[in-house]
Amino acid sequence: MCRLLLTLDKNRSPADGEALSLFAAFRELAVRGRVPPGSLASHLDGWGWAYWCEDVGPRLRKEAADPRLPACAQTINEMAGHSPTLVIGHLRKASPGIPVRQENTHPFCRDGWAFAHNGTIHDAGRIPIGNLSPEGDGDSERLFLFLLNRLQGVAVAARAAAIGQALAELENNCLDYTALNFLLSDGVEAFVSCRYRDLALTSYYQLWKRQDAALLAVCSEPIGGGKWVPLENGALLNY
């Protein structure tokens, strides 16, 4: 149960001031971001940023700590100084039973890929991950490793199809989850999944997209200015 942010300059040029303002606005969702009905307010169980600069990355900074503390704001300023072209941000609201610790904090990075997830997978132990070993004990990292396994040896042009097939496999195996909302990128391509089970919770799990001539952004909620449009449930986007 978390908040997600992706920003991508469609021309792969350094982010401008408008994009950077979104980072600060996203951080504010730690306190005012939506939560499921009956859940305690706020997303204060960790924060993280993965970003690429001129095809170098991902650079990763994350902490299993309150995003309101200075470290998160300092990281935003440092990240801005590197002029990132692609950014994945995450604010964590820990799922019940999954400890608040560094190893379970998003984004996860491995083999040049970065991944962030929103949702709870109740039977994550059923997700096959081949010979890959998780560093933490959370459901989200296991989903990440499952996708990496399915992407091994896949040509760039076939990646989107491979991810779609992987998600279909989870559905066919009747995986018990609330949402498989995720952001996944290697700095060359970015994939966005918007997939959730309970339509009564659409206002919480639905992802939103803002797209103009230079900037693409996907977020758990509309932030800042611009025109935001909701993604359809079940959408898998590739940029």
C-alpha positions as CSV (number, residue, x, y, z in Angstrom):
1,M,0.0,0.0,0.0
2,C,2.1,2.9,-1.3
3,R,2.4,5.8,-3.7
4,L,4.2,5.7,-7.0
5,L,5.8,8.3,-9.3
6,L,7.5,8.0,-12.7
7,T,8.8,10.9,-14.7
8,L,10.3,10.6,-18.1
9,D,11.5,13.3,-20.5
10,K,10.3,11.9,-23.8
11,N,13.4,13.4,-25.5
12,R,15.7,11.9,-22.9
13,S,17.0,15.3,-22.1
14,P,17.6,16.5,-18.5
15,A,14.5,17.1,-16.4
16,D,13.5,20.8,-16.2
17,G,12.2,22.8,-13.3
18,E,8.6,21.6,-14.0
19,A,9.5,18.0,-13.6
20,L,11.6,18.7,-10.5
21,S,8.6,20.4,-8.8
22,L,6.7,17.2,-9.2
23,F,9.3,15.4,-6.9
24,A,8.5,17.8,-4.1
25,A,4.8,17.6,-4.7
26,F,5.0,13.8,-4.6
27,R,6.8,13.9,-1.3
28,E,3.8,15.7,0.2
29,L,1.7,12.6,-0.5
30,A,3.5,11.0,2.4
31,V,1.1,12.8,4.6
32,R,-1.9,13.7,2.4
33,G,-1.9,10.8,0.0
34,R,-4.9,8.6,-0.3
35,V,-5.2,5.4,1.7
36,P,-7.7,2.5,1.6
37,P,-10.8,3.0,3.8
38,G,-10.2,2.0,7.4
39,S,-6.5,2.3,7.0
40,L,-4.4,4.7,9.1
41,A,-3.6,7.9,7.2
42,S,-0.1,8.6,5.7
43,H,2.7,6.7,3.9
44,L,5.5,7.1,6.4
45,D,7.2,3.6,6.4
46,G,9.9,4.5,3.9
47,W,10.9,6.4,0.8
48,G,13.1,5.9,-2.3
49,W,14.3,7.3,-5.5
50,A,15.9,5.6,-8.5
51,Y,17.0,7.7,-11.4
52,W,19.1,7.7,-14.6
53,C,21.3,10.5,-15.8
54,E,22.5,10.5,-19.4
55,D,22.1,6.7,-19.7
56,V,24.0,6.2,-16.4
57,G,22.1,4.5,-13.6
58,P,20.1,3.6,-11.9
59,R,21.3,5.6,-9.0
60,L,19.4,4.7,-5.9
61,R,18.7,6.4,-2.6
62,K,16.2,5.0,-0.1
63,E,15.6,4.8,3.6
64,A,13.2,2.9,5.8
65,A,12.3,6.1,7.4
66,D,9.7,8.9,7.5
67,P,9.8,10.9,4.2
68,R,9.1,14.1,6.2
69,L,12.6,13.9,7.7
70,P,15.3,16.0,6.0
71,A,17.0,13.1,4.2
72,C,14.2,12.7,1.6
73,A,14.2,16.4,0.8
74,Q,18.0,16.5,0.6
75,T,17.9,13.6,-1.8
76,I,15.4,15.4,-4.1
77,N,17.8,18.4,-4.2
78,E,20.8,16.2,-4.9
79,M,18.9,14.3,-7.6
80,A,17.9,17.6,-9.2
81,G,21.6,18.5,-9.4
82,H,22.2,15.5,-11.5
83,S,19.5,16.4,-14.1
84,P,17.8,13.0,-14.3
85,T,16.1,11.9,-17.5
86,L,14.0,9.2,-15.9
87,V,12.9,8.9,-12.2
88,I,11.0,6.3,-10.2
89,G,9.8,7.4,-6.8
90,H,8.1,5.5,-4.0
91,L,6.5,6.3,-0.7
92,R,5.8,3.2,1.4
93,K,2.9,2.3,3.5
94,A,3.9,-1.2,4.7
95,S,1.5,-4.1,4.1
96,P,0.6,-5.9,7.3
97,G,3.1,-8.5,8.3
98,I,6.0,-7.1,6.2
99,P,8.6,-5.4,8.4
100,V,9.7,-1.8,8.0
101,R,13.4,-2.2,7.1
102,Q,15.8,-1.2,4.4
103,E,15.7,-4.4,2.5
104,N,11.9,-4.1,2.1
105,T,12.0,-0.4,1.0
106,H,11.3,0.5,-2.7
107,P,12.5,0.9,-5.3
108,F,14.4,-2.3,-5.7
109,C,17.4,-2.4,-8.1
110,R,19.1,-5.3,-9.7
111,D,21.0,-5.9,-13.0
112,G,20.4,-2.3,-14.1
113,W,16.6,-2.5,-13.5
114,A,14.6,-0.5,-10.9
115,F,11.1,-1.5,-9.7
116,A,8.5,0.0,-7.3
117,H,5.1,-1.6,-6.5
118,N,1.8,-0.6,-4.9
119,G,-0.5,-3.3,-3.5
120,T,-0.3,-6.4,-1.4
121,I,0.2,-9.9,-2.6
122,H,-1.1,-12.2,0.1
123,D,0.4,-15.4,-1.2
124,A,3.7,-14.1,-2.6
125,G,5.5,-17.3,-1.7
126,R,3.8,-18.9,-4.6
127,I,5.4,-16.6,-7.1
128,P,8.3,-18.5,-8.9
129,I,11.6,-16.6,-9.0
130,G,13.9,-19.3,-10.4
131,N,17.5,-19.0,-9.1
132,L,17.2,-15.4,-7.9
133,S,17.4,-14.7,-4.2
134,P,15.6,-11.8,-2.5
135,E,17.4,-9.6,-0.1
136,G,14.3,-8.8,2.0
137,D,11.1,-10.7,2.9
138,G,8.5,-8.6,1.1
139,D,5.9,-9.5,-1.5
140,S,7.0,-6.6,-3.8
141,E,10.6,-7.7,-4.2
142,R,9.4,-11.2,-5.1
143,L,7.2,-9.8,-7.8
144,F,10.2,-7.9,-9.1
145,L,12.4,-11.0,-9.2
146,F,9.6,-12.9,-11.0
147,L,9.5,-10.3,-13.8
148,L,13.3,-10.2,-14.0
149,N,13.3,-13.9,-14.5
150,R,10.8,-13.7,-17.3
151,L,12.9,-10.9,-19.0
152,Q,16.2,-12.8,-19.0
153,G,17.3,-13.3,-22.6
154,V,14.3,-11.5,-24.0
155,A,15.0,-9.1,-26.9
156,V,14.1,-5.5,-26.3
157,A,11.3,-5.6,-28.9
158,A,9.7,-8.5,-27.0
159,R,9.9,-7.2,-23.5
160,A,6.4,-5.7,-23.2
161,A,4.9,-9.0,-24.5
162,A,7.0,-11.0,-22.0
163,I,5.7,-8.8,-19.1
164,G,2.1,-9.2,-20.3
165,Q,2.5,-12.9,-20.5
166,A,4.1,-13.0,-17.0
167,L,1.1,-11.1,-15.5
168,A,-1.3,-13.4,-17.3
169,E,0.5,-16.4,-15.7
170,L,-0.1,-14.9,-12.3
171,E,-3.7,-14.4,-13.1
172,N,-4.0,-18.0,-14.4
173,N,-2.5,-19.3,-11.2
174,C,-5.1,-17.4,-9.2
175,L,-2.6,-15.2,-7.3
176,D,-4.3,-13.5,-4.3
177,Y,-3.5,-9.8,-4.5
178,T,-5.0,-6.4,-4.0
179,A,-3.0,-4.7,-6.8
180,L,-0.1,-5.3,-9.2
181,N,0.5,-1.6,-9.8
182,F,4.2,-1.2,-10.6
183,L,6.9,0.9,-12.3
184,L,9.8,-1.0,-14.0
185,S,12.6,0.5,-16.0
186,D,16.2,-0.1,-17.1
187,G,16.7,3.5,-18.2
188,V,16.0,2.6,-21.8
189,E,12.4,1.6,-21.5
190,A,9.8,2.1,-18.8
191,F,6.9,-0.1,-18.1
192,V,3.8,0.8,-16.1
193,S,1.2,-1.7,-14.8
194,C,-2.1,-0.6,-13.5
195,R,-4.0,-3.7,-12.3
196,Y,-6.2,-4.0,-9.2
197,R,-8.9,-6.4,-8.0
198,D,-11.4,-4.5,-5.8
199,L,-13.2,-1.9,-8.0
200,A,-14.6,-0.3,-4.8
201,L,-11.0,0.8,-4.1
202,T,-10.5,2.4,-7.6
203,S,-10.0,5.8,-6.1
204,Y,-7.0,4.4,-4.2
205,Y,-5.4,2.0,-6.7
206,Q,-6.0,3.8,-9.9
207,L,-2.9,5.4,-11.5
208,W,-2.9,8.7,-13.4
209,K,-0.9,9.9,-16.4
210,R,0.2,13.3,-17.4
211,Q,1.7,13.8,-20.9
212,D,2.7,16.9,-22.8
213,A,5.2,17.8,-25.4
214,A,8.3,17.1,-23.3
215,L,7.3,15.4,-20.1
216,L,5.5,12.1,-19.3
217,A,4.5,11.5,-15.6
218,V,2.6,8.6,-14.0
219,C,1.5,9.0,-10.4
220,S,-0.8,7.4,-7.9
221,E,-2.6,10.7,-7.7
222,P,-2.7,13.9,-9.7
223,I,-0.1,16.3,-8.4
224,G,1.1,19.7,-9.4
225,G,-0.4,21.2,-12.5
226,G,-1.2,19.9,-16.0
227,K,-3.9,17.6,-17.2
228,W,-3.9,14.2,-15.6
229,V,-6.0,11.3,-17.0
230,P,-6.7,8.0,-15.3
231,L,-5.3,4.7,-16.5
232,E,-7.6,1.8,-17.2
233,N,-7.6,-1.1,-14.8
234,G,-5.5,-3.8,-16.5
235,A,-3.4,-1.4,-18.5
236,L,0.3,-2.2,-19.3
237,L,2.1,0.8,-20.8
238,N,5.5,0.9,-22.4
239,Y,7.6,4.0,-23.0
